[in-house]
Amino acid sequence: MVTGPAPSTVAIILAAGRSSRTAPAHKLIATDASGQAMIIRTLTSVMASTATQVVLVVSPDLPAIKQSVLDAFPDHPSLHICTAEQAALGLSASLRTGVEQAERLGATAVLVCLGDMPLVSPRLLDALIATQNEAPPPPAAAPDWQGRPGNPVIWHNSLFAALKQREGDQGGRSLLKALGTAVRLVPAAQEELVDFDTPERLAAYARL
């Protein structure tokens, strides 16, 4: 039975990628029609959810992303910015950094979000968070993307160790595949599940 938002869900936003597909522009500091950077739009939605804390994982080589966030959210008590010192090794390094910080914050679940998905709504995030109050909670839950798990994904703490063991440029996709039907699929508007990771999509973002 669902009783409400999980009190110790920590949202992790992965924002340490090199954005090589949109080079020389970096997608996360690209702006929409109102001038809002993509990472700020993503953060605004995540911080409006019922996640108790938000961990932003950045790269040591991209100070502009961190500065953009600090300018938009100075001294925000629930926001924690962490640097993935080995971000160049791939997505796994960023994921490990985020999960380790979430553990220090006492998380019983982590909601792993991508910085380049600014259209995901707080309502969808809250639906994912709410799955962790079921008895028993699913090991993972994700938006239903054409019958398959999309992003973002919420993970129960029983999988934290496995998430930290990922290597190279991979996140939790193989874990989701191994879990199969144990992954809870949450209904989602497909237009929310768009990532802006190509020059063409950045052009579309600039018109939003």
C-alpha atoms as an extended CHARMM CRD file, in Angstrom:
* protein
*
       208  EXT
         1         1  MET       CA              0.0000000000        0.0000000000        0.0000000000  PROA      1               0.0000000000
         2         2  VAL       CA              1.2930000000        3.4620000000       -0.9270000000  PROA      2               0.0000000000
         3         3  THR       CA              1.3850000000        5.7770000000        2.0870000000  PROA      3               0.0000000000
         4         4  GLY       CA              3.0970000000        8.8610000000        0.7010000000  PROA      4               0.0000000000
         5         5  PRO       CA              6.4650000000       10.0930000000       -0.4660000000  PROA      5               0.0000000000
         6         6  ALA       CA              9.4810000000        8.2020000000        0.8360000000  PROA      6               0.0000000000
         7         7  PRO       CA             11.1440000000       10.3890000000        3.5010000000  PROA      7               0.0000000000
         8         8  SER       CA             14.7080000000        9.4060000000        2.6060000000  PROA      8               0.0000000000
         9         9  THR       CA             14.8150000000        9.3850000000       -1.1770000000  PROA      9               0.0000000000
        10        10  VAL       CA             17.8250000000       11.3130000000       -2.4700000000  PROA      10              0.0000000000
        11        11  ALA       CA             17.7300000000       12.5200000000       -6.0700000000  PROA      11              0.0000000000
        12        12  ILE       CA             20.9930000000       12.2940000000       -7.9970000000  PROA      12              0.0000000000
        13        13  ILE       CA             21.4550000000       14.3950000000      -11.1300000000  PROA      13              0.0000000000
        14        14  LEU       CA             24.2730000000       13.2080000000      -13.3720000000  PROA      14              0.0000000000
        15        15  ALA       CA             25.8780000000       16.2650000000      -14.9830000000  PROA      15              0.0000000000
        16        16  ALA       CA             29.5190000000       15.2880000000      -15.4410000000  PROA      16              0.0000000000
        17        17  GLY       CA             29.4320000000       14.1460000000      -19.0610000000  PROA      17              0.0000000000
        18        18  ARG       CA             31.6010000000       15.7500000000      -21.7360000000  PROA      18              0.0000000000
        19        19  SER       CA             28.6570000000       16.4540000000      -24.0660000000  PROA      19              0.0000000000
        20        20  SER       CA             30.7620000000       15.3000000000      -27.0100000000  PROA      20              0.0000000000
        21        21  ARG       CA             27.7440000000       14.9040000000      -29.3030000000  PROA      21              0.0000000000
        22        22  THR       CA             26.9540000000       18.6190000000      -29.0920000000  PROA      22              0.0000000000
        23        23  ALA       CA             30.5350000000       19.9320000000      -29.0820000000  PROA      23              0.0000000000
        24        24  PRO       CA             31.7030000000       22.6390000000      -29.0290000000  PROA      24              0.0000000000
        25        25  ALA       CA             28.4740000000       23.6710000000      -27.2590000000  PROA      25              0.0000000000
        26        26  HSD       CA             27.8150000000       21.9930000000      -23.9250000000  PROA      26              0.0000000000
        27        27  LYS       CA             24.2120000000       20.9200000000      -23.7270000000  PROA      27              0.0000000000
        28        28  LEU       CA             23.7630000000       21.5070000000      -19.9960000000  PROA      28              0.0000000000
        29        29  ILE       CA             24.4970000000       25.2220000000      -20.2000000000  PROA      29              0.0000000000
        30        30  ALA       CA             22.5370000000       25.6920000000      -23.4360000000  PROA      30              0.0000000000
        31        31  THR       CA             19.5580000000       27.9900000000      -22.8810000000  PROA      31              0.0000000000
        32        32  ASP       CA             15.8840000000       27.7910000000      -23.7560000000  PROA      32              0.0000000000
        33        33  ALA       CA             13.8480000000       30.6520000000      -25.2250000000  PROA      33              0.0000000000
        34        34  SER       CA             13.6310000000       32.3130000000      -21.8040000000  PROA      34              0.0000000000
        35        35  GLY       CA             17.3940000000       32.1550000000      -21.2860000000  PROA      35              0.0000000000
        36        36  GLN       CA             17.2760000000       29.3560000000      -18.7160000000  PROA      36              0.0000000000
        37        37  ALA       CA             20.1550000000       26.8820000000      -18.8630000000  PROA      37              0.0000000000
        38        38  MET       CA             19.1770000000       23.2450000000      -19.3060000000  PROA      38              0.0000000000
        39        39  ILE       CA             20.7820000000       22.1200000000      -16.0430000000  PROA      39              0.0000000000
        40        40  ILE       CA             18.8670000000       24.8290000000      -14.1500000000  PROA      40              0.0000000000
        41        41  ARG       CA             15.5760000000       23.7310000000      -15.6880000000  PROA      41              0.0000000000
        42        42  THR       CA             16.3180000000       20.1130000000      -14.7630000000  PROA      42              0.0000000000
        43        43  LEU       CA             17.3050000000       21.0720000000      -11.2300000000  PROA      43              0.0000000000
        44        44  THR       CA             14.2070000000       23.2060000000      -10.7620000000  PROA      44              0.0000000000
        45        45  SER       CA             11.9520000000       20.2390000000      -11.5370000000  PROA      45              0.0000000000
        46        46  VAL       CA             13.8890000000       17.8420000000       -9.3310000000  PROA      46              0.0000000000
        47        47  MET       CA             13.9700000000       20.2700000000       -6.4220000000  PROA      47              0.0000000000
        48        48  ALA       CA             10.1880000000       20.7100000000       -6.7250000000  PROA      48              0.0000000000
        49        49  SER       CA              9.7200000000       16.9640000000       -6.1640000000  PROA      49              0.0000000000
        50        50  THR       CA              9.3670000000       15.2180000000       -2.8060000000  PROA      50              0.0000000000
        51        51  ALA       CA             12.9850000000       14.0370000000       -2.8100000000  PROA      51              0.0000000000
        52        52  THR       CA             14.4390000000       15.0750000000        0.5360000000  PROA      52              0.0000000000
        53        53  GLN       CA             17.8960000000       15.9480000000       -0.8060000000  PROA      53              0.0000000000
        54        54  VAL       CA             19.3750000000       16.5650000000       -4.2530000000  PROA      54              0.0000000000
        55        55  VAL       CA             22.9100000000       15.5770000000       -5.2420000000  PROA      55              0.0000000000
        56        56  LEU       CA             24.3360000000       17.1690000000       -8.3890000000  PROA      56              0.0000000000
        57        57  VAL       CA             27.3670000000       15.3470000000       -9.7840000000  PROA      57              0.0000000000
        58        58  VAL       CA             29.6690000000       17.5240000000      -11.8960000000  PROA      58              0.0000000000
        59        59  SER       CA             33.0280000000       17.1440000000      -13.6180000000  PROA      59              0.0000000000
        60        60  PRO       CA             36.1980000000       18.8900000000      -12.4150000000  PROA      60              0.0000000000
        61        61  ASP       CA             36.8040000000       19.9630000000      -16.0280000000  PROA      61              0.0000000000
        62        62  LEU       CA             33.5200000000       21.8740000000      -16.4730000000  PROA      62              0.0000000000
        63        63  PRO       CA             33.4060000000       24.6530000000      -13.8610000000  PROA      63              0.0000000000
        64        64  ALA       CA             30.7860000000       26.5980000000      -15.8280000000  PROA      64              0.0000000000
        65        65  ILE       CA             28.0920000000       24.0600000000      -14.9350000000  PROA      65              0.0000000000
        66        66  LYS       CA             28.8040000000       24.2800000000      -11.2220000000  PROA      66              0.0000000000
        67        67  GLN       CA             28.9680000000       28.0710000000      -11.3290000000  PROA      67              0.0000000000
        68        68  SER       CA             25.6650000000       28.2700000000      -13.1850000000  PROA      68              0.0000000000
        69        69  VAL       CA             24.0080000000       26.2180000000      -10.4720000000  PROA      69              0.0000000000
        70        70  LEU       CA             25.5840000000       28.1880000000       -7.6260000000  PROA      70              0.0000000000
        71        71  ASP       CA             24.3720000000       31.4300000000       -9.2070000000  PROA      71              0.0000000000
        72        72  ALA       CA             20.8190000000       30.0750000000       -9.5260000000  PROA      72              0.0000000000
        73        73  PHE       CA             20.6140000000       28.3150000000       -6.1480000000  PROA      73              0.0000000000
        74        74  PRO       CA             22.9470000000       30.0380000000       -3.6870000000  PROA      74              0.0000000000
        75        75  ASP       CA             23.1170000000       28.3760000000       -0.2660000000  PROA      75              0.0000000000
        76        76  HSD       CA             20.2010000000       26.0140000000       -0.9350000000  PROA      76              0.0000000000
        77        77  PRO       CA             20.0580000000       23.6580000000        2.0890000000  PROA      77              0.0000000000
        78        78  SER       CA             18.9080000000       20.5450000000        0.2490000000  PROA      78              0.0000000000
        79        79  LEU       CA             21.3340000000       20.8170000000       -2.6910000000  PROA      79              0.0000000000
        80        80  HSD       CA             24.7050000000       19.0760000000       -2.5630000000  PROA      80              0.0000000000
        81        81  ILE       CA             27.2030000000       19.5210000000       -5.4040000000  PROA      81              0.0000000000
        82        82  CYS       CA             29.7430000000       16.7170000000       -5.7300000000  PROA      82              0.0000000000
        83        83  THR       CA             32.6650000000       16.4380000000       -8.1150000000  PROA      83              0.0000000000
        84        84  ALA       CA             33.2950000000       13.1300000000       -9.8490000000  PROA      84              0.0000000000
        85        85  GLU       CA             37.0770000000       13.3340000000       -9.9150000000  PROA      85              0.0000000000
        86        86  GLN       CA             37.2800000000       10.3980000000      -12.3310000000  PROA      86              0.0000000000
        87        87  ALA       CA             34.4550000000       11.5710000000      -14.5760000000  PROA      87              0.0000000000
        88        88  ALA       CA             36.6090000000       10.9720000000      -17.6440000000  PROA      88              0.0000000000
        89        89  LEU       CA             36.3440000000        7.2270000000      -17.0010000000  PROA      89              0.0000000000
        90        90  GLY       CA             32.6670000000        7.3310000000      -17.9270000000  PROA      90              0.0000000000
        91        91  LEU       CA             29.1660000000        7.3650000000      -16.5040000000  PROA      91              0.0000000000
        92        92  SER       CA             29.9450000000        4.7620000000      -13.8490000000  PROA      92              0.0000000000
        93        93  ALA       CA             32.3020000000        7.1480000000      -12.0330000000  PROA      93              0.0000000000
        94        94  SER       CA             29.5880000000        9.8100000000      -11.7940000000  PROA      94              0.0000000000
        95        95  LEU       CA             27.0200000000        7.2650000000      -10.6320000000  PROA      95              0.0000000000
        96        96  ARG       CA             29.3690000000        5.9590000000       -7.9490000000  PROA      96              0.0000000000
        97        97  THR       CA             30.0700000000        9.4810000000       -6.6820000000  PROA      97              0.0000000000
        98        98  GLY       CA             26.3530000000       10.2350000000       -6.4590000000  PROA      98              0.0000000000
        99        99  VAL       CA             25.4090000000        7.0060000000       -4.6910000000  PROA      99              0.0000000000
       100       100  GLU       CA             28.2150000000        7.3910000000       -2.1690000000  PROA      100             0.0000000000
       101       101  GLN       CA             27.0340000000       10.9090000000       -1.3210000000  PROA      101             0.0000000000
       102       102  ALA       CA             23.4260000000        9.6990000000       -1.0600000000  PROA      102             0.0000000000
       103       103  GLU       CA             24.5350000000        7.0120000000        1.3820000000  PROA      103             0.0000000000
       104       104  ARG       CA             26.2060000000        9.6530000000        3.5240000000  PROA      104             0.0000000000
       105       105  LEU       CA             22.8710000000       11.4990000000        3.5380000000  PROA      105             0.0000000000
       106       106  GLY       CA             21.0800000000        8.3820000000        4.8230000000  PROA      106             0.0000000000
       107       107  ALA       CA             19.2010000000        7.5150000000        1.6340000000  PROA      107             0.0000000000
       108       108  THR       CA             16.9690000000        4.4620000000        1.5380000000  PROA      108             0.0000000000
       109       109  ALA       CA             16.4740000000        5.0080000000       -2.2130000000  PROA      109             0.0000000000
       110       110  VAL       CA             18.1170000000        7.0680000000       -4.9400000000  PROA      110             0.0000000000
       111       111  LEU       CA             16.3410000000        8.6890000000       -7.8620000000  PROA      111             0.0000000000
       112       112  VAL       CA             18.9170000000        8.8540000000      -10.6480000000  PROA      112             0.0000000000
       113       113  CYS       CA             18.1550000000       11.6690000000      -13.1100000000  PROA      113             0.0000000000
       114       114  LEU       CA             19.9730000000       12.8330000000      -16.2310000000  PROA      114             0.0000000000
       115       115  GLY       CA             20.9290000000       16.4790000000      -16.5540000000  PROA      115             0.0000000000
       116       116  ASP       CA             19.8460000000       16.5870000000      -20.1970000000  PROA      116             0.0000000000
       117       117  MET       CA             16.2060000000       15.6220000000      -19.5030000000  PROA      117             0.0000000000
       118       118  PRO       CA             14.7190000000       18.9820000000      -18.4340000000  PROA      118             0.0000000000
       119       119  LEU       CA             11.1110000000       18.1420000000      -19.3390000000  PROA      119             0.0000000000
       120       120  VAL       CA             10.6210000000       15.4600000000      -16.6770000000  PROA      120             0.0000000000
       121       121  SER       CA              7.9390000000       16.8310000000      -14.3690000000  PROA      121             0.0000000000
       122       122  PRO       CA              7.8890000000       16.8720000000      -10.5620000000  PROA      122             0.0000000000
       123       123  ARG       CA              4.6670000000       14.8650000000      -10.8170000000  PROA      123             0.0000000000
       124       124  LEU       CA              6.4320000000       11.9890000000      -12.5720000000  PROA      124             0.0000000000
       125       125  LEU       CA              9.3400000000       12.1660000000      -10.1410000000  PROA      125             0.0000000000
       126       126  ASP       CA              6.9080000000       11.9660000000       -7.2300000000  PROA      126             0.0000000000
       127       127  ALA       CA              5.1890000000        8.9430000000       -8.7810000000  PROA      127             0.0000000000
       128       128  LEU       CA              8.5510000000        7.1930000000       -8.9090000000  PROA      128             0.0000000000
       129       129  ILE       CA              9.3930000000        8.1900000000       -5.3500000000  PROA      129             0.0000000000
       130       130  ALA       CA              6.0240000000        6.9310000000       -4.0930000000  PROA      130             0.0000000000
       131       131  THR       CA              6.7930000000        3.3740000000       -5.2690000000  PROA      131             0.0000000000
       132       132  GLN       CA              9.3350000000        3.0800000000       -2.4830000000  PROA      132             0.0000000000
       133       133  ASN       CA              6.5640000000        3.2630000000        0.1360000000  PROA      133             0.0000000000
       134       134  GLU       CA              4.9530000000        0.0810000000       -1.1110000000  PROA      134             0.0000000000
       135       135  ALA       CA              5.3050000000       -3.0370000000        0.9880000000  PROA      135             0.0000000000
       136       136  PRO       CA              7.6130000000       -4.4170000000       -0.1750000000  PROA      136             0.0000000000
       137       137  PRO       CA              9.0770000000       -1.6900000000       -2.3810000000  PROA      137             0.0000000000
       138       138  PRO       CA             10.2080000000       -2.6820000000       -5.8760000000  PROA      138             0.0000000000
       139       139  PRO       CA             13.9950000000       -2.9140000000       -6.3380000000  PROA      139             0.0000000000
       140       140  ALA       CA             13.6870000000       -0.2840000000       -9.0730000000  PROA      140             0.0000000000
       141       141  ALA       CA             11.0150000000        1.7580000000      -10.8150000000  PROA      141             0.0000000000
       142       142  ALA       CA             11.1480000000        3.7340000000      -14.0480000000  PROA      142             0.0000000000
       143       143  PRO       CA              8.8530000000        5.5390000000      -16.4900000000  PROA      143             0.0000000000
       144       144  ASP       CA              7.1360000000        3.2780000000      -18.9800000000  PROA      144             0.0000000000
       145       145  TRP       CA              8.8490000000        4.1010000000      -22.2710000000  PROA      145             0.0000000000
       146       146  GLN       CA              7.1490000000        2.0400000000      -24.9570000000  PROA      146             0.0000000000
       147       147  GLY       CA              6.9520000000       -0.9560000000      -22.6340000000  PROA      147             0.0000000000
       148       148  ARG       CA             10.5280000000       -0.6150000000      -21.4070000000  PROA      148             0.0000000000
       149       149  PRO       CA             12.1620000000        1.2240000000      -18.4950000000  PROA      149             0.0000000000
       150       150  GLY       CA             13.0550000000        4.8020000000      -19.3590000000  PROA      150             0.0000000000
       151       151  ASN       CA             14.8220000000        7.4930000000      -17.3390000000  PROA      151             0.0000000000
       152       152  PRO       CA             14.8900000000        8.6200000000      -14.5750000000  PROA      152             0.0000000000
       153       153  VAL       CA             15.1320000000        5.4760000000      -12.4240000000  PROA      153             0.0000000000
       154       154  ILE       CA             14.6110000000        5.0620000000       -8.6890000000  PROA      154             0.0000000000
       155       155  TRP       CA             16.6610000000        2.3770000000       -6.9610000000  PROA      155             0.0000000000
       156       156  HSD       CA             16.0850000000        0.7250000000       -3.5900000000  PROA      156             0.0000000000
       157       157  ASN       CA             19.1240000000        0.7220000000       -1.2890000000  PROA      157             0.0000000000
       158       158  SER       CA             19.4860000000       -3.0400000000       -1.6980000000  PROA      158             0.0000000000
       159       159  LEU       CA             21.0150000000       -2.2120000000       -5.1020000000  PROA      159             0.0000000000
       160       160  PHE       CA             23.3870000000        0.5470000000       -4.0020000000  PROA      160             0.0000000000
       161       161  ALA       CA             26.3850000000       -1.8180000000       -3.9160000000  PROA      161             0.0000000000
       162       162  ALA       CA             25.6490000000       -3.0710000000       -7.4220000000  PROA      162             0.0000000000
       163       163  LEU       CA             25.3010000000        0.4950000000       -8.7260000000  PROA      163             0.0000000000
       164       164  LYS       CA             28.6940000000        1.4070000000       -7.2990000000  PROA      164             0.0000000000
       165       165  GLN       CA             30.2880000000       -1.5840000000       -9.0120000000  PROA      165             0.0000000000
       166       166  ARG       CA             29.4340000000       -0.4000000000      -12.5290000000  PROA      166             0.0000000000
       167       167  GLU       CA             32.4900000000        0.2160000000      -14.6900000000  PROA      167             0.0000000000
       168       168  GLY       CA             33.2810000000        2.3110000000      -17.7410000000  PROA      168             0.0000000000
       169       169  ASP       CA             30.6730000000        4.3550000000      -19.5500000000  PROA      169             0.0000000000
       170       170  GLN       CA             27.6410000000        2.4980000000      -18.2360000000  PROA      170             0.0000000000
       171       171  GLY       CA             24.9800000000        3.2180000000      -15.6540000000  PROA      171             0.0000000000
       172       172  GLY       CA             22.3230000000        0.8620000000      -14.3630000000  PROA      172             0.0000000000
       173       173  ARG       CA             20.8930000000       -0.3460000000      -17.6830000000  PROA      173             0.0000000000
       174       174  SER       CA             22.2970000000       -3.8660000000      -17.3310000000  PROA      174             0.0000000000
       175       175  LEU       CA             20.8860000000       -4.0840000000      -13.8110000000  PROA      175             0.0000000000
       176       176  LEU       CA             17.4350000000       -3.1440000000      -15.0750000000  PROA      176             0.0000000000
       177       177  LYS       CA             17.6950000000       -5.8280000000      -17.7250000000  PROA      177             0.0000000000
       178       178  ALA       CA             18.6760000000       -8.4190000000      -15.1170000000  PROA      178             0.0000000000
       179       179  LEU       CA             15.7680000000       -7.4170000000      -12.8590000000  PROA      179             0.0000000000
       180       180  GLY       CA             13.3070000000       -7.9420000000      -15.7060000000  PROA      180             0.0000000000
       181       181  THR       CA              9.6800000000       -7.7880000000      -14.6120000000  PROA      181             0.0000000000
       182       182  ALA       CA             10.6880000000       -6.8640000000      -11.0520000000  PROA      182             0.0000000000
       183       183  VAL       CA             11.1680000000       -3.2990000000      -12.3290000000  PROA      183             0.0000000000
       184       184  ARG       CA              8.0010000000       -1.2740000000      -11.7300000000  PROA      184             0.0000000000
       185       185  LEU       CA              6.9610000000        0.6800000000      -14.8350000000  PROA      185             0.0000000000
       186       186  VAL       CA              5.2110000000        3.9460000000      -14.0260000000  PROA      186             0.0000000000
       187       187  PRO       CA              2.8720000000        5.5490000000      -16.6140000000  PROA      187             0.0000000000
       188       188  ALA       CA              4.4790000000        8.6360000000      -18.1420000000  PROA      188             0.0000000000
       189       189  ALA       CA              3.8120000000       11.2020000000      -20.8350000000  PROA      189             0.0000000000
       190       190  GLN       CA              6.2660000000       10.2990000000      -23.5910000000  PROA      190             0.0000000000
       191       191  GLU       CA              7.0480000000       13.9370000000      -24.3520000000  PROA      191             0.0000000000
       192       192  GLU       CA              8.6200000000       14.2520000000      -20.8860000000  PROA      192             0.0000000000
       193       193  LEU       CA             11.1520000000       11.5370000000      -21.6180000000  PROA      193             0.0000000000
       194       194  VAL       CA             13.1690000000       13.4820000000      -24.1780000000  PROA      194             0.0000000000
       195       195  ASP       CA             16.9070000000       13.9590000000      -23.8210000000  PROA      195             0.0000000000
       196       196  PHE       CA             18.5770000000       16.8840000000      -25.5680000000  PROA      196             0.0000000000
       197       197  ASP       CA             21.8870000000       15.3630000000      -26.6130000000  PROA      197             0.0000000000
       198       198  THR       CA             22.3720000000       16.2790000000      -30.2840000000  PROA      198             0.0000000000
       199       199  PRO       CA             22.8010000000       19.6040000000      -32.1140000000  PROA      199             0.0000000000
       200       200  GLU       CA             19.3250000000       19.1960000000      -33.6010000000  PROA      200             0.0000000000
       201       201  ARG       CA             17.7500000000       18.6640000000      -30.1990000000  PROA      201             0.0000000000
       202       202  LEU       CA             19.6840000000       21.5830000000      -28.7390000000  PROA      202             0.0000000000
       203       203  ALA       CA             18.1720000000       23.7480000000      -31.4610000000  PROA      203             0.0000000000
       204       204  ALA       CA             14.7310000000       22.4960000000      -30.4160000000  PROA      204             0.0000000000
       205       205  TYR       CA             15.5290000000       23.2310000000      -26.7590000000  PROA      205             0.0000000000
       206       206  ALA       CA             16.4530000000       26.8050000000      -27.6660000000  PROA      206             0.0000000000
       207       207  ARG       CA             12.8860000000       27.2710000000      -28.9280000000  PROA      207             0.0000000000
       208       208  LEU       CA             11.1680000000       25.9610000000      -25.7940000000  PROA      208             0.0000000000
